[in-house]
């Protein structure tokens, strides 16, 4: 019954055109006003019962408030209701102090008047609240002083005064607390809704723009324009899609492209490359932007091979019956964000145009690459020379077809470590740790990092470890714990071969797939070679830290640098 009454009261004065905020304001004001009505009626009867005319002011409050609510129910004039209710609650109890004999003799009934300024604060803002509060103070002190001077118009028993003092403080305080609690609840709900909206906006922005670019724009609106001296660009076009789609329903056309390009999006995520845009049935992706990476051509070559394989596989997108032409080129590009109402991160430059020409002058089912890309990946991939091709706007160009990866030519294979790898990991770890740490860490740590310690620790860390294998031999490894890349080492004979880049790329992928937005690692101050390597891969020095390295009995503090990267 009470719930039904509250629902009906919440609808008083509400208009169908009101937004959610207007509905909440109207409902809150009506409910608070209705809550005070029976209190004013009881107060008026009590004061009249002991023979003081102050009770008439309480009953006058009741009549005015009830009348204002009735008029509001018909006119829906919220501003009128607010002004009347604020004046009513501020003046009626405060002026009542005059016939009741002042501040204490009235049982502090004037305290009820503070609801006027509080209501103005809630419904009209801070500036209005201050004005109403100053008005309340003036009326409160004036009425109290006059009451003290003139005295009570009728004798009031001491027990009644003390009882009313307690009731005015308790009941009035309850009303004030309830009003503030409702206001705080609305504020919490508004903040929660704002956070949800902000998270949605950030998620949308990061879906439209690369993460690092979105973070820059969110931190401070600015012109995004960067020059990249070396990057790779891939264009993939669906062969004969236009004539095929002419006989299809619009929903089927969109659904087919969405299925295809969503699969490519997953491949881009797996290989750590950046989708730039789709243009009709053409898909554009780049590596080396917006975060520079030395293996940009390799990354796109791997993705291109996976795209071709997906078109042929049963569990990929092969059932669509489509075929691709793919073109790749490498070189300098300019990248930036254009547009105001619809942001677009795009690339410009001759390298981009040439990559597009590689696709448009290519052959269905094949990946055509330029000499610039060929020279970057030839050592790791099998490429077939196509010969000299006349390219629109470029003239005669020598091009190749990317065929496959040279698995038998020393290319690394990454896989999760197994217990059988422990000895190889320990040997690489021991030698690599010595190269990077001797002379750069406390002697206390050097004393416990003997070869036997690595052979003891390696088996314990198998679950955290990914190894790189070349021709069946483990030659490098990386250890990842949560969002930290804890260890990465490459056997001396394979340093500089790109294996460290591949391991770091895989580690960053693991951290990203675990749901982390950024990764971190620690490097000792004196290991300049490692610091240059990380910085070249886009990692940033976040400052000095004390890293607790594992000791025999307790951690050993080591001065280091914290490096971070958005993944």
N, C-alpha and C positions, 0 to 999 in steps of 0.2 A: 504493500500500500504506500509506504513512504517512498519507495523507488518510483512508483507510478506518479506520485505527486511531484517528485523532483523532475521527472521527465516532462510533465506538463508545464512546470514553471520554466524549464529551460527553453520552451518554445514561445514564451511570452515575448511579443515584440519582434520575433525573428522573421525576416523577410526572405522569400525564396531566392532573391538576388544577392543575399549576403554571402561574403566569402567566409572561410573558416575562422579567420581572425575576428571578424565582426560578430559572428555567432558566439564565439567564446567570450568576448567583451560584454555583450548583452546578457548572456547567461550568468556570468559572474556577478554583474551588478544587481540583477534581479534577485538572485539567490541570497546575496549578502543583505540586501534591503529587506527581503521577506524574513530572513533570520532575525533581524533586529526588531521587527514589528511586534511579536508577542512579548519581547523583553520590555519594550517601551510601554505596552499596555499594562503589564504587571507592575512596572515601576510607578506609573501614574496612579493606579489603584492604591498601591501601598502608601504613597505620599498623601493622597486625599484621605485615606483612612485615618491618618494621625492628625488631620486637620490643617495641613499646609497647602496653600494654593500652588506650590511648585509642581504638584501633580498635573495641573492643567497643561503645563508646557510639554510634559511627556505625552499626554493624550493628544495635544496639538501636533506633536511630531508624528504620532501614529496616523492621524487623519491626513496630514499633508503627504506623507510617504505613500500611504495606501492609494490616495487619489492620483499621485504622480504615476504609480505603477499602472493604474486602471487607464489613465490617458495614454500612457506609452503602449499599452496593449492594442489600442485603437490606431494611434498615429505612427507608431514605430519610430518616434523621434528620440533617438538615443541621447543626443546632446541636451535636450530638455530634461530628460530623466536624470542625467548625470548632474546637471547644475542644481536641480531641485533637491536631489538626495544629498549632495555634498553640503549645500546650505542648511538643509534641515538637520542633519546630524551634527554639523559644526555649531549651529546657533542654539538649538533647543536645549540640549543638556548643559551647555556652557552658561547661557543666560539664566538657567534654573538656579545657579549659585546665588543670584541676587535675593530672591524671596526666601531661600533656605539659609542665609546667614553667612555666606563666604566659602572659603576653600574647604576647611575641615568640617564645619558645621553642616555642609551640604553632603557630606560623605564622599567628597571628591568626585561628584557626579560630572563635573566639567571635563574629566579625563575622557569621557566618551567622544567629546568633540574632536579628539585627535584623529578619529576615523575620517573626517573631512579631508585633511591634508594627505593622509595615507591613500585615500581613494583617488585624489587628484594625481598623486604620484604614480599610482598603478595605471590609471586610465588615460591620463593626459601628459605624462612625462615629467621630467625632473624640474623644468622651469615652472610649470604650473604648480607642481607640488610645493615648491619653495614659496610661491606667492600665497597659496592657501595656508601654508604653515605660519607665515608671518601674520596673516589675518587671524588665524586661530589664536596665536599668542596674544594679539592685541585684545580680542574679545575675552579670552580666558582671564587675563590679568585685570582688565577693566571690570568684568562681572564679579570676579572674586573680591576686588578691593571695595566695590560698591556694597556687596553683600556684607563684608566685614564691618563697614561703616554703619550701614542701616540696621544690621542685625536681622534675625529671622522674623518673618511676619507672623509666625505662630510658633509656640514652644514645641521643640522636638526632643523626645527622650534621648538620653545619652546612649542607651542600648541600641536604639534605632539608628542613630548616627554611625556608631561603630559597625553595626551589622551592614548597613548600606555601603560603608567604606570598603568593607571586605568584599561585598558582592560586586560593587562597581569595579574594583581592581581585578577580581577573579573573572567575572563574566566579560567585562570589557577587554581584559587581557586575552581571554579566550577568542573573542571575536577578532582582535588584532592579529593574534597568532594564526588563526584560521585563514584570514585574508592574506597574510604574508606566505603561509604554506601553499595556498592555492597559486599565488603569484610565482613562488619558487618552482612549483611543479610545472606550471606553464613554461617558465623559463628553461627548465631542464628539457622539457619536450621539444621546445623550439631549438635549443642547442643541439639536441640529438638529431632532429630533422635537418638542421644545417650541416652537421657533420656528415650525415648520409648523403646529402646533396653534394657536398664538397668532394666526398670520396667518389661519388658517381661521376662528377665533372672531371676529376683527376684521372679516373679510369678511362673515361672517354678520350681525354686529351692524350693519354699515353697509348691509346689504340690508334689515334690519328697520327701522332708524331713519335719519333724515337724517344725512349725514356729520358736520355740525357738532355735532349732538346726541350722536352716537356717540362723537366725540372727547372731548366733555365728560365723558361717563360713564366712558370708559376712563381719562381722566386722574385723575378723583376721583369716586367715587360721590356723587351729590347729587340733590336734588329739582329736576327740570327743570320750570319754570313761567314762562312769558313772556307779556307783554301786547303785542299788536301793534295799534296804532291804525288801521292801514289795510292790508287784505289782501283777496284775492279767493278764492272757493271755487267749485269746479265739481263737480256731481254728474251722472253719466251712467248711465242705466239701460237695460238691454236690454228692448225692448218685447215683451210676451207670451212671455217666456222660460220661465216656469214651466209653462204648458200645453204648450209645444213640447218641453220636456225630459222630460215624463212618459213618453213612449214611447221614450226613448233609453236606451242602456246607460250605466251610471255612468261608465265610462272615456270614452265619447264626450262626455258632458256636461262633465266636467272638461277634456278635451282642447280642446273648443270654447272654453270660457271662458279657458283658459290661452293659447290662440292669440290670442284677441281682446285680452285684457288685456296680454299681452306686447307686442303692437303699440302699445297705449296707453302702456306703460312707455317704449318707444322714443321716442314723441312727447313724453312728459314730459321725458325726457333732452334731446331736441333743443331744446325751448323753455325749459329751465332752471327748470321748476316742480317742485313736490314732491308725489309720490304719497303720499297719507295712508293709504288702506286700500281694500280691496274688501269689500263686504257682499253676499254672495250674488252676484247678477248686476249689482250696482251698483258703479261705480268713482268714487272720490273723490280729487280732486287740488286743490292750493292753490298760490297764488303770493303772495310777500311773507312767507312763513314757511318755515323758521326764520330766513332772511336777508331783512331788509326790502328792498324794491325799489320805486321809484316807479311803474314800469310794470306792476304786478301784474295789473291788469285787462286790459291789452293782451296780456300773455303768455297768459292763459287764453283770451282771445277767439281768438287765433291757433290755440291748441291745439284749441279746440272746433271751429273750422272745419275743421281737419285731420282731426279725428275723424269728422265728418260726411262729408267727402270720402272717407276711407278706407273707410267703409261702402258706398260706391258704386263704388269703383275695383276693377279686376280684379287689380291687383298688390298690393293692401292686404289687407283682410279682407272685401271685398265678396262673395267666393264663399261666405261663411258664410250669406248671405241674412238677416242680422239688421238691426234698425233701432233707433236710439237716441232717447231723450228726454234732453235736456241742459238743465240749469239753472245759472245763474251769479248770484252776488250778491257785493257788496263791502261791507266795513265792518270794525269792530274785532273782534278775536277773542282768545281766550286759548288758548295752546298749551302742551302739556306731555307728559311721559312718565308713563304709569300702568302699574301691574302690577309684580309682583316675579318670578314665574316666567316670564311671557311679556310682554316689553316691548311697549308700543304708544304711538307718538307720535300724539296726537289733538288735535282742535280743538273748542272750545266757544264758545257765544255765539249771540246772536240772528241774527248774519250767517250763521252756519253753518246754523241751522234754516231761515232764509229761502231759502238756496241750495237746500236739500233740497226745500222746497216748490215752488221754481221748476221743478225736475225733475218732481216728482210731479204737478203741475198743468199740465204742458207738453203739447206736441203731438208725436207721433212724427215723427222726421226733422227736428225744428227745435230751435233753441237759444233758450230763453227767459231774459231778463235783467231785473233790477230797474232802477229809476230810478238807484240809486247807481252801478251798473255802467255804465248808459247814459251818464251824464254824464261818466264817465271816458274813454270810448272813442268817443263820438259823432263827434268831429272826424276820426277815422281810419277808422271802420267805418260801413257802411251798416246802419241799424237800421230795422225796420218796426214801427210802433206797433201793438200788439195791442189795447190799450185797458185798461179796468178789469176785473180778474179777482178773484173772491172766493177768497181763499186761506185754507185751514184754519188756524185759530189766529192769523191776521193780519187778516182782514177784506178789504175792498176794496183792491186794489193795482194801480197802473198798471205795466204790463209791456211789453216790446218783444221782438221776434225779432231776433237777430243774423243778418244776411244774408250780408255779404261785406265785404272790405276795400276802402276807397276808393282804389284804385290811381291813379285820375286826379285825386285831390284833394290832391296834394302829399305822399302817404305815401312814405317812403324805401324804396328797394329796395337791399338789400345784395348785393354780388357781388365776386368776386376782381378785382383791378385788372388792367388790360391796359396795354401800352406806350402806347396812345393816351391814357391818363389821366395821363401823367407831368406835363404842363404844369399841369393843374388841381390835381394833388396838390401840386406845387411852390408854386403861388400860395397855396393854403390853408395849407400848412406854413409858408411864410415869414411870412405875416400872423399866424397863430396863435402861432408861436414868439416873435415880437416882443411880442405882448400878454402872454404869460406869463413871459417871461424877462428882458426889458430891465430893468435895475436890480436883478436878483436873481442874476445870474451874473457871473463874472469878465469884465473888459473884454477879456481875451485871447480868450475864446470869442465875444463879441459881434463882435469884429473879423473873424472868419472866417465868421460866419453872415450873410453878405450874400445878396441874392436870387439871385445867380448860383450860389452854393453849393447852394442848395436845388434849383435847376434841374439841377445836375449830379448831385446825390444821388438825386433822385426816380426816375429811370429805373433806377438800380442796385437800388432797393428794391421793385420791382414785385412780385416773388415773395412778399414778406412782407406785402403790403398788401391790405386789403379796403376797398372804397369804398362810400359811401352815395350813391345817385343819386335825385334828385327831378326828376320831369318831364324825364328824359333828361340832367340836368346833375349832375356830380359835385360834392357839397357838403360832403363830410366823408370822412375815412379813418382807419383804424387799422392799425398795424404790429405784428405778433406775431413774436417770435423765441424758439423753445423755450418756456420758461415765463414769459417777460417780455413785458408789453405795453409796447412801446418808445415808440410815438408814438400819440397820438389827438388829432385836431384837427377842428373844425367851422367852416365859413365863417361869418363874423359874422352874416349875414342869417338863418342857420338855427339859431343858438344858442338854447337853451331850448325847442326843438321836440320833444325826446325822441330826436333822432338820436344824440346821444352815448351815451344809455342803450342804444340798440339796438346800436351798435358795440361797446360794452363787453360786452354780453351775448354777442355773437357771438365776441368775442375770448376770453372766458372759456370758451365752448363749444369753441373750437379747442384751447385749452390742455388742457382736460379730455379731449377726444378723443385728444390726443397722449399721454395716459397720465400726466399730471402731476396730483398731488393739490392743489397750490396754485399760485397765480400771484403775480407781483410786478411792481412798477413803481417808478420813481424820480420824485420831484417836488421841484423846488427849494423851499427854505424859504419864500421870499417869495410863492409862488404860492398865496395863500389860497383863491382861487376854485376852483382845481383840487383842492386838498386837501379842501374841503368837499364837492365833487362826489363824490370817491372814497369819503369816509367815509359819505356818504348811501347809497352803493351797497353798503355792508357791508365796505369795505376798512379795514384796521387799520394804524396807524402803528407800524412795527417799529423805529423809531429812526433816528439819523443815519447816513449813509454818504457816502463820497466816490465819485462816479460819474465814470467815465472817458468824457467826451464826445469824439466823433470830431473831430480837428483836421486841419489840412492836412498836417502832417508826423508828428505824434504825438498821442496822447490828451491831452485837457486835463482835469485834475481839477476837479470841480464839487461843492461841498457840497450835499447833497440829503437827502431823507427817503425811506426805503424803506417802501413800502406793500405789504401782503400780503393775500391772501384765499384761503380754501379754495374750490376749485371743484368 
